Amino acid sequence: MSGRIPRDFINDLLLRVDIVDLIDSHVPLKKTGSNFVARCPFHTEKTPSFSVNRKKQFFYCFGCGASGNAISFLMDFSHLDFVEAVEDLAAFVGVSVPRESIVAPAGSSRSDVGPIYELMDQVAAFYAEQLASGDGKKAIDYLKRRGVSGAIAKAYQLGYAPEGWNTLASRFNFEALTKAGLLVSKEGGGGYDRFRGRVMFPIRDKRGRVVGFGARVLDDSLPKYLNSPETPIFSKGNEVYGLYELLQSHSRPERILVVEGYMDVVALAQFGIGYAVATLGTSTSKAHMELLFRFSSELVFCFDGDKAGKEAAWRAMEATFPCLKDGRQVKIMLLPEGQDPDSLIRAEGVAAFERGIALAATLSEYFFGRVQGELSLESMEGRAQLISRSKKYLEQLPVGVFREMMYQRLQDLSGFNKLDVLENTATLTKASKAAVHRDKKRLSPARVAISLLLQNPDLIEVVEQKELDWESLNFPGKELFKEVVDLISSEHPKNLSMLLELFRGRNSEKVVKQLVFLDVMVPEEGVRAEFSDALERLNAQARESRIERLLEKESAEGLSREEREILGRLLVSR
């Protein structure tokens, strides 16, 4: 059913679940003191640094920094989006997910997609049966010529669509087939099978559900490839072929190889390269990039070396720029003209092919090589054109070290040092200095107060009792502290897990997760007193700040009667 998941349900779900039981069902935990520990499932390690706290319903890895609540764990461990993780968590505790009704867009047919998923699985199984039957002999012969083994065909659930025009309509529900894009409607009514006489490649989402099909002819007729149309469960711009199969054998692949076609993926798997995926006959999109970066920090785009392949590589690179956060890497591998991955790996062997992947051009090398083109950097005009061509792409990069280095490379190539990069560098320098300052003051009253309040939302009553002078408070992190206080006051989260969920998607989410596990070294029985003391110190800072401002005003222009009374009270309370 469509619609948003109610916030009250998510809160209730997080109260029902025990994060220790959830994580222990995926990663065996061992009790150590008040926590449970294991080797982290998100990075390779020899000794356990992954900790789960039952009271706070929170996990944290001291090795890689992974952290969050039960929903976050399922998103990271099972590669799910938020809605999918909530659905899986609901299934774990045995409840169904309600939805708030929303007005669907005009013409929308995304009402209940469950039956479509079921039908697609049934049709995929039917196509697989047809491949194994006598009718599928032509398809089997084709796959054998391409060197595809029975094991690989089974792993990718390859199938065959018979020649008949009404094969599916005679076996499955006509209306459901139409919604699933498996029938082509005729103007006068009725319809016919979209796929006929083709090898079938089921497209599975990351949860293993068949969402669409790719189909290849067995001769030279056109179109060579045919894909499912857009349906309520399938969008070419959001899915890639082979991702589910890749994740079955490599849950955290070192890199993902992005190729152009279904057969490229299958052929490479035949040679033991099981980390390839393919876009579905469309240009690589930002959605594709974000999807793949969820599973690996390195993507290698592998395209044919002809003109079309080079243009596809450039379009892929363009889509990459907004996604290149620090820690992510993209490479471009252009094959010799006339070769595709299948033919090249057969000609040169697996070792040579994998060396080519390892030696592929980095995005920075490829980008600056392309934008320079035929420009003469010896001339002022050539360098000006280089800057003009480059900046519109560099401006799309997320703020970070890689962006700064790309601007620096542009400066070096152009010899022009008055780019906006100076402003970017200043921003980075200020951020670095602030980080150093925060580290030196890591146990300041503000950090202690925010951390303890995040870990113990019930301390909000102490904040209310203290009546903080928000106007006079002035310390790094004040806005974050106010945000935490306001969120707890308005939403009343029962525990840390629920509070973290309220921060999901906010700009402050990352720093909140860091502060949640700040070790303030306070025994449980002393938490309330330590928090109260931190607030007192913050109030004292605010009082001194206000006294200083009033004294400065008194010497400069004098105080009103009311201001003199306030100053007197503040001096007495010192």
VMD Tcl script that draws the C-alpha trace (Angstrom):
set ca {
  {0.00 0.00 0.00}
  {1.29 3.47 -0.85}
  {1.65 6.31 1.66}
  {3.99 7.49 4.36}
  {4.82 5.40 7.40}
  {3.40 7.16 10.48}
  {5.99 8.55 12.90}
  {4.08 7.06 15.86}
  {4.44 3.59 14.32}
  {8.21 4.01 13.88}
  {8.53 5.12 17.52}
  {6.45 2.16 18.69}
  {8.49 -0.21 16.53}
  {11.75 1.02 18.07}
  {10.27 0.48 21.53}
  {9.19 -3.07 20.66}
  {12.49 -4.23 19.19}
  {15.55 -5.19 21.22}
  {18.57 -4.18 19.16}
  {20.67 -6.89 20.83}
  {18.28 -9.61 19.63}
  {18.12 -8.07 16.16}
  {21.88 -7.77 15.65}
  {22.58 -11.13 17.30}
  {20.36 -12.76 14.65}
  {22.76 -11.42 11.99}
  {26.08 -11.17 13.86}
  {26.69 -13.38 16.93}
  {27.24 -11.13 19.96}
  {29.14 -11.81 23.19}
  {28.30 -10.07 26.47}
  {31.12 -7.99 27.93}
  {30.19 -5.92 30.97}
  {27.08 -3.87 30.22}
  {27.57 -4.12 26.44}
  {27.58 -6.81 23.77}
  {30.50 -7.04 21.34}
  {31.42 -8.68 18.04}
  {33.81 -8.28 15.14}
  {32.36 -5.47 13.06}
  {30.27 -6.58 10.06}
  {31.12 -3.36 8.21}
  {34.89 -3.67 8.03}
  {37.54 -6.37 8.38}
  {39.09 -6.71 11.82}
  {40.75 -9.36 13.99}
  {39.57 -8.21 17.41}
  {36.02 -7.06 18.28}
  {35.45 -3.31 18.22}
  {31.72 -3.43 17.45}
  {29.64 -2.64 20.55}
  {25.88 -2.86 21.16}
  {24.21 -1.25 24.16}
  {20.87 -2.72 25.22}
  {19.84 0.15 27.49}
  {20.44 2.82 24.85}
  {19.39 0.58 21.90}
  {22.40 1.78 19.95}
  {25.40 0.23 18.17}
  {28.83 1.73 17.58}
  {32.07 0.51 16.02}
  {35.23 1.97 17.54}
  {37.14 0.83 14.45}
  {35.21 2.29 11.49}
  {32.73 4.59 13.25}
  {29.56 2.84 12.02}
  {26.73 3.65 14.41}
  {22.98 3.98 14.78}
  {19.80 2.30 15.93}
  {18.01 -0.86 14.76}
  {16.79 0.76 11.53}
  {20.29 2.05 10.73}
  {21.75 -1.42 11.27}
  {19.36 -3.04 8.79}
  {19.97 -0.27 6.24}
  {23.75 -0.78 6.44}
  {23.89 -4.56 6.92}
  {21.22 -5.58 4.40}
  {21.74 -2.69 1.96}
  {18.15 -1.45 2.36}
  {16.62 1.98 2.01}
  {14.72 3.46 4.95}
  {11.28 2.09 4.04}
  {12.63 -1.38 3.32}
  {14.47 -1.40 6.67}
  {11.29 -0.42 8.54}
  {9.40 -3.19 6.73}
  {12.05 -5.76 7.65}
  {12.17 -4.58 11.25}
  {8.36 -4.81 11.46}
  {8.53 -8.37 10.12}
  {11.19 -9.18 12.74}
  {8.85 -8.20 15.58}
  {5.76 -9.62 13.83}
  {3.73 -6.50 13.02}
  {2.47 -5.03 9.77}
  {3.43 -1.57 8.54}
  {0.52 0.91 8.38}
  {0.55 3.77 5.89}
  {-0.83 7.28 6.04}
  {-2.94 7.91 2.97}
  {-1.60 10.56 0.64}
  {-3.00 12.02 -2.53}
  {-1.46 10.12 -5.44}
  {-0.22 12.08 -8.46}
  {-2.58 12.30 -11.41}
  {-2.40 9.13 -13.46}
  {-0.48 7.23 -10.76}
  {-1.10 3.50 -10.58}
  {1.21 2.72 -7.63}
  {-1.52 1.47 -5.32}
  {-0.69 -2.12 -4.37}
  {2.45 -3.51 -5.97}
  {2.56 -6.80 -4.05}
  {0.70 -8.78 -6.75}
  {3.00 -7.34 -9.45}
  {6.10 -8.59 -7.63}
  {4.49 -12.03 -7.29}
  {3.59 -12.12 -10.98}
  {7.10 -11.09 -12.06}
  {8.62 -13.92 -10.01}
  {6.19 -16.38 -11.57}
  {6.94 -15.19 -15.10}
  {10.70 -15.36 -14.47}
  {10.28 -18.94 -13.29}
  {8.19 -19.70 -16.39}
  {10.88 -18.27 -18.71}
  {13.53 -20.36 -16.90}
  {11.41 -23.49 -17.48}
  {11.09 -22.64 -21.15}
  {14.88 -22.36 -21.46}
  {15.23 -25.90 -20.11}
  {12.50 -27.27 -22.40}
  {12.78 -28.25 -26.03}
  {11.45 -24.86 -27.13}
  {14.49 -23.20 -25.59}
  {17.08 -25.12 -27.61}
  {17.93 -22.11 -29.79}
  {18.52 -20.00 -26.71}
  {20.67 -22.70 -25.09}
  {22.74 -22.99 -28.26}
  {23.24 -19.21 -28.26}
  {24.33 -19.18 -24.61}
  {26.71 -22.07 -25.20}
  {28.29 -20.20 -28.11}
  {28.81 -17.28 -25.75}
  {30.45 -19.65 -23.25}
  {27.74 -19.38 -20.60}
  {27.60 -22.44 -18.33}
  {24.50 -23.95 -16.81}
  {25.63 -22.80 -13.35}
  {25.89 -19.16 -14.44}
  {22.56 -19.35 -16.28}
  {20.96 -20.63 -13.08}
  {22.67 -18.02 -10.88}
  {21.31 -15.20 -13.07}
  {17.99 -17.02 -13.62}
  {18.29 -16.73 -17.40}
  {15.26 -17.79 -19.40}
  {13.64 -17.92 -22.81}
  {10.48 -16.20 -24.09}
  {8.72 -18.48 -26.63}
  {7.78 -17.25 -30.10}
  {4.02 -17.17 -29.47}
  {2.12 -13.88 -29.34}
  {-0.16 -14.90 -26.46}
  {1.96 -17.30 -24.42}
  {1.75 -15.29 -21.18}
  {-1.86 -14.15 -21.63}
  {-2.99 -17.76 -21.78}
  {-1.33 -18.55 -18.43}
  {-1.51 -15.40 -16.27}
  {-3.95 -12.61 -15.45}
  {-4.29 -10.23 -18.40}
  {-4.70 -7.04 -16.33}
  {-1.76 -7.90 -14.07}
  {0.44 -8.65 -17.10}
  {-0.42 -5.26 -18.55}
  {0.45 -3.44 -15.29}
  {3.74 -5.33 -15.17}
  {4.63 -4.21 -18.70}
  {4.68 -7.77 -20.04}
  {1.89 -7.18 -22.55}
  {1.62 -4.54 -25.25}
  {-1.93 -3.18 -25.48}
  {-3.63 -2.96 -28.87}
  {-5.80 0.00 -29.88}
  {-8.86 -2.10 -30.46}
  {-8.50 -3.89 -27.13}
  {-6.53 -6.90 -26.02}
  {-2.78 -7.19 -26.27}
  {0.17 -9.43 -27.07}
  {3.39 -10.60 -25.40}
  {6.05 -7.91 -25.33}
  {8.89 -10.45 -25.38}
  {8.98 -13.22 -28.00}
  {11.77 -15.51 -29.17}
  {14.41 -13.89 -26.95}
  {16.87 -14.83 -24.20}
  {15.47 -13.34 -21.00}
  {17.52 -11.60 -18.30}
  {15.47 -11.01 -15.13}
  {16.36 -7.70 -13.49}
  {16.30 -8.15 -9.72}
  {16.39 -5.40 -7.13}
  {18.81 -5.58 -4.20}
  {16.25 -7.63 -2.26}
  {16.10 -10.25 -4.99}
  {12.65 -9.36 -6.32}
  {12.20 -9.44 -10.10}
  {11.23 -5.91 -11.15}
  {11.74 -6.10 -14.92}
  {13.33 -7.96 -17.82}
  {15.98 -7.43 -20.43}
  {15.66 -9.50 -23.60}
  {18.12 -10.27 -26.41}
  {17.34 -11.57 -29.89}
  {18.99 -14.79 -31.09}
  {19.80 -13.47 -34.55}
  {20.68 -10.13 -36.14}
  {17.17 -8.66 -36.08}
  {16.51 -5.31 -34.42}
  {16.18 -4.11 -31.79}
  {18.91 -6.35 -30.45}
  {17.96 -5.61 -26.83}
  {14.51 -4.86 -25.45}
  {13.78 -3.78 -21.87}
  {10.67 -3.70 -19.72}
  {8.91 -0.33 -19.84}
  {8.49 1.89 -16.77}
  {6.03 0.24 -14.35}
  {4.92 0.82 -10.74}
  {7.88 -1.32 -9.59}
  {10.48 -0.61 -12.29}
  {12.40 2.48 -13.34}
  {15.48 2.13 -15.55}
  {17.08 5.16 -13.93}
  {17.01 3.55 -10.48}
  {18.06 -0.07 -11.12}
  {21.16 -1.83 -12.40}
  {21.46 -5.36 -13.74}
  {23.48 -7.85 -11.71}
  {23.55 -5.99 -8.38}
  {21.57 -8.63 -6.50}
  {23.78 -11.41 -7.83}
  {26.91 -9.42 -6.95}
  {25.76 -8.86 -3.36}
  {25.04 -12.55 -2.90}
  {28.75 -13.30 -3.18}
  {30.34 -9.93 -2.24}
  {28.31 -8.05 0.38}
  {31.05 -5.39 0.58}
  {32.91 -5.53 -2.76}
  {36.25 -3.74 -2.97}
  {35.08 -2.19 -6.24}
  {32.14 -2.43 -8.65}
  {32.71 -2.62 -12.40}
  {30.00 -0.87 -14.42}
  {29.63 -2.24 -17.98}
  {27.21 -1.57 -20.81}
  {25.23 -4.77 -21.39}
  {23.59 -7.79 -19.76}
  {25.81 -10.23 -21.62}
  {28.90 -8.36 -20.46}
  {27.87 -8.98 -16.84}
  {27.10 -12.65 -17.44}
  {30.25 -13.25 -19.51}
  {32.51 -11.67 -16.88}
  {30.86 -13.76 -14.15}
  {31.69 -16.82 -16.24}
  {35.38 -15.90 -15.84}
  {35.12 -15.31 -12.11}
  {34.65 -11.53 -12.23}
  {31.41 -11.40 -10.29}
  {31.50 -7.74 -9.32}
  {30.15 -6.30 -12.59}
  {26.78 -4.60 -13.09}
  {25.15 -2.92 -16.09}
  {22.90 0.07 -16.55}
  {19.71 -0.79 -18.39}
  {20.13 0.72 -21.83}
  {20.15 4.22 -20.39}
  {22.80 6.73 -19.35}
  {24.28 6.37 -15.89}
  {22.25 8.53 -13.52}
  {22.93 10.10 -10.14}
  {20.48 7.57 -8.67}
  {22.61 4.75 -10.11}
  {25.71 6.29 -8.56}
  {24.23 6.72 -5.10}
  {22.85 3.17 -5.23}
  {26.24 1.65 -6.08}
  {28.19 3.82 -3.65}
  {26.12 2.31 -0.85}
  {27.99 -0.95 -1.38}
  {31.48 0.07 -2.48}
  {33.62 3.19 -2.33}
  {35.19 2.52 -5.76}
  {33.37 2.38 -9.10}
  {35.11 1.55 -12.38}
  {33.23 2.42 -15.59}
  {34.16 0.06 -18.41}
  {33.10 1.20 -21.88}
  {33.94 0.28 -25.46}
  {36.67 2.44 -26.99}
  {34.59 3.60 -29.98}
  {32.96 7.03 -30.25}
  {29.71 5.86 -28.62}
  {31.64 4.31 -25.72}
  {33.65 7.48 -25.15}
  {30.46 9.56 -25.07}
  {28.88 7.10 -22.63}
  {31.96 7.38 -20.40}
  {31.73 11.18 -20.41}
  {28.02 11.11 -19.52}
  {28.74 8.69 -16.69}
  {31.47 10.99 -15.40}
  {29.12 14.00 -15.52}
  {26.61 12.13 -13.33}
  {29.40 11.29 -10.90}
  {30.46 14.78 -9.81}
  {27.62 15.58 -7.35}
  {28.16 12.18 -5.68}
  {31.91 12.36 -5.07}
  {32.04 12.79 -1.33}
  {35.45 12.31 0.28}
  {36.40 8.63 0.38}
  {34.67 7.76 -2.89}
  {36.62 7.02 -6.07}
  {35.69 6.64 -9.73}
  {37.85 5.29 -12.54}
  {37.30 5.14 -16.30}
  {38.39 2.07 -18.31}
  {38.11 2.50 -22.08}
  {38.59 -0.74 -24.02}
  {40.48 -1.04 -27.32}
  {38.23 -0.13 -30.27}
  {36.30 -3.13 -31.55}
  {36.46 -4.96 -28.20}
  {33.85 -5.46 -25.50}
  {34.48 -6.99 -22.04}
  {33.52 -10.48 -23.23}
  {35.82 -10.49 -26.27}
  {38.71 -8.79 -24.45}
  {38.78 -11.17 -21.50}
  {38.75 -14.12 -23.90}
  {41.58 -12.63 -25.95}
  {43.85 -11.46 -23.11}
  {42.82 -13.62 -20.15}
  {41.47 -12.82 -16.70}
  {44.76 -11.59 -15.20}
  {45.35 -9.05 -17.97}
  {41.75 -7.87 -17.81}
  {41.94 -7.31 -14.05}
  {45.26 -5.46 -14.48}
  {43.41 -3.17 -16.87}
  {40.80 -2.52 -14.18}
  {43.47 -1.74 -11.59}
  {45.28 0.62 -13.99}
  {42.14 2.41 -15.20}
  {42.36 6.21 -15.34}
  {41.26 8.05 -12.23}
  {38.40 10.49 -12.69}
  {40.73 13.46 -12.25}
  {43.10 12.16 -14.95}
  {40.26 11.39 -17.34}
  {38.43 14.66 -16.69}
  {41.34 17.03 -17.17}
  {42.58 15.04 -20.16}
  {39.15 15.40 -21.77}
  {38.52 19.08 -21.00}
  {41.96 20.05 -22.25}
  {41.16 18.38 -25.57}
  {42.89 20.29 -28.34}
  {43.38 23.40 -26.21}
  {46.75 25.09 -26.28}
  {47.63 25.84 -22.66}
  {50.53 27.92 -23.90}
  {48.06 30.65 -24.83}
  {46.00 32.87 -22.54}
  {42.88 32.00 -24.57}
  {43.48 28.26 -24.14}
  {43.88 28.55 -20.38}
  {40.75 30.72 -20.14}
  {38.77 28.08 -22.05}
  {40.11 25.39 -19.73}
  {38.81 27.30 -16.72}
  {35.45 27.93 -18.40}
  {35.02 24.26 -19.33}
  {36.09 22.94 -15.93}
  {34.44 25.16 -13.35}
  {30.83 24.19 -14.10}
  {31.74 20.61 -13.24}
  {33.96 21.32 -10.24}
  {31.26 23.48 -8.68}
  {29.06 20.37 -8.48}
  {31.54 18.52 -6.26}
  {30.57 18.23 -2.59}
  {32.63 20.38 -0.25}
  {35.67 18.44 0.90}
  {39.30 17.59 0.28}
  {38.74 16.15 -3.20}
  {36.97 19.32 -4.36}
  {39.85 21.44 -3.08}
  {42.41 19.25 -4.83}
  {40.50 19.41 -8.13}
  {40.43 23.21 -7.92}
  {44.13 23.19 -7.10}
  {44.81 21.04 -10.17}
  {42.87 23.54 -12.29}
  {44.97 26.34 -10.85}
  {48.17 24.45 -11.67}
  {47.11 23.77 -15.26}
  {45.81 27.26 -15.93}
  {48.39 29.20 -13.96}
  {45.55 31.41 -12.73}
  {45.43 31.89 -8.96}
  {42.37 34.11 -8.52}
  {39.69 31.47 -8.81}
  {36.90 31.10 -6.27}
  {38.98 28.22 -4.95}
  {40.65 30.69 -2.58}
  {37.32 31.09 -0.88}
  {36.88 27.31 -0.78}
  {40.31 26.84 0.75}
  {39.56 29.43 3.40}
  {36.40 27.57 4.29}
  {38.32 24.33 4.59}
  {41.01 25.98 6.71}
  {38.42 27.45 9.06}
  {36.74 24.06 9.37}
  {40.08 22.40 10.13}
  {40.91 24.98 12.78}
  {37.47 24.55 14.32}
  {37.94 20.78 14.39}
  {41.29 21.18 16.17}
  {39.71 23.57 18.66}
  {36.84 21.18 19.33}
  {39.28 18.34 19.86}
  {41.23 20.34 22.44}
  {38.00 21.23 24.21}
  {36.40 17.82 23.74}
  {35.20 17.69 27.35}
  {33.91 21.26 27.52}
  {30.64 21.80 29.42}
  {28.77 22.10 26.11}
  {30.06 18.76 24.77}
  {29.33 17.03 28.07}
  {25.84 18.51 28.23}
  {24.90 17.65 24.65}
  {26.34 14.13 24.88}
  {24.60 13.32 28.18}
  {21.28 14.75 26.97}
  {21.45 12.69 23.77}
  {22.25 9.54 25.72}
  {19.55 10.26 28.33}
  {16.60 12.19 26.80}
  {14.80 12.13 30.17}
  {17.32 14.74 31.39}
  {15.22 17.31 29.54}
  {13.43 17.98 32.84}
  {16.73 19.26 34.29}
  {17.04 21.70 31.36}
  {13.52 22.96 32.05}
  {14.31 23.42 35.75}
  {17.50 25.41 35.07}
  {15.74 28.02 32.90}
  {18.77 28.60 30.67}
  {19.40 32.14 29.46}
  {19.45 31.21 25.76}
  {19.92 34.80 24.65}
  {23.15 35.17 26.62}
  {24.49 31.68 26.02}
  {27.36 31.85 23.56}
  {29.48 28.75 22.94}
  {30.43 26.49 19.99}
  {27.57 24.06 19.55}
  {24.85 26.30 21.00}
  {22.60 25.85 17.95}
  {22.99 22.06 18.11}
  {22.24 22.04 21.84}
  {19.12 24.13 21.25}
  {18.08 21.81 18.42}
  {18.40 18.74 20.68}
  {16.48 20.45 23.49}
  {13.67 21.61 21.18}
  {13.36 18.21 19.51}
  {13.15 16.33 22.82}
  {10.68 18.88 24.22}
  {8.36 18.62 21.23}
  {8.61 14.91 20.34}
  {9.21 13.29 23.77}
  {11.39 10.36 22.59}
  {11.45 7.52 25.12}
  {15.04 6.47 24.48}
  {18.18 7.20 22.48}
  {17.08 4.98 19.59}
  {13.92 7.05 19.06}
  {15.86 10.31 19.43}
  {18.38 9.26 16.77}
  {15.52 8.50 14.39}
  {14.32 12.10 14.77}
  {17.71 13.31 13.55}
  {17.73 11.08 10.45}
  {18.25 13.22 7.35}
  {19.03 16.42 9.28}
  {22.25 18.34 8.69}
  {23.22 17.66 12.31}
  {22.80 13.86 12.07}
  {26.51 13.10 11.64}
  {27.76 15.21 14.56}
  {24.93 13.91 16.76}
  {26.09 10.33 16.15}
  {29.62 11.33 17.11}
  {28.50 13.02 20.34}
  {26.22 10.13 21.28}
  {29.23 7.91 21.92}
  {31.45 10.56 23.50}
  {32.90 8.89 26.59}
  {32.39 11.44 29.36}
  {33.46 8.81 31.89}
  {30.54 9.39 34.26}
  {29.16 6.44 36.26}
  {25.46 5.87 35.72}
  {24.51 7.05 39.21}
  {26.34 10.34 38.62}
  {24.88 11.24 35.22}
  {22.18 13.58 36.53}
  {24.58 15.48 38.78}
  {27.22 15.78 36.02}
  {24.61 17.06 33.56}
  {23.28 19.57 36.08}
  {26.84 20.78 36.76}
  {27.51 21.20 33.01}
  {24.38 23.34 32.69}
  {25.45 25.42 35.70}
  {28.81 26.08 34.03}
  {27.08 27.06 30.78}
  {24.80 29.41 32.72}
  {27.85 30.87 34.47}
  {29.49 31.50 31.10}
  {26.29 33.19 29.90}
  {26.16 35.32 33.05}
  {29.78 36.48 32.64}
  {29.15 37.24 28.97}
  {26.13 39.37 29.81}
  {27.97 41.19 32.62}
  {30.79 41.99 30.23}
  {28.40 43.39 27.63}
  {26.58 45.54 30.20}
  {29.84 46.89 31.64}
  {31.05 47.79 28.13}
  {27.78 49.57 27.43}
  {27.93 51.41 30.78}
  {31.36 52.83 30.00}
  {30.40 53.74 26.44}
  {26.92 55.21 26.68}
  {25.48 54.45 30.10}
  {22.75 52.05 31.22}
  {19.05 52.44 31.70}
  {17.58 51.97 35.18}
  {16.36 48.50 34.27}
  {19.79 47.50 32.88}
  {21.52 48.74 36.06}
  {19.19 46.57 38.16}
  {19.94 43.54 35.95}
  {23.68 44.19 36.22}
  {23.41 44.43 39.99}
  {21.59 41.11 40.28}
  {24.13 39.42 37.99}
  {27.09 40.74 40.01}
  {25.52 39.57 43.28}
  {24.88 36.07 41.85}
  {28.54 35.60 40.84}
}
mol new
graphics top color blue
foreach p $ca { graphics top sphere $p radius 0.5 }
foreach p [lrange $ca 0 end-1] q [lrange $ca 1 end] { graphics top cylinder $p $q radius 0.2 }
display resetview
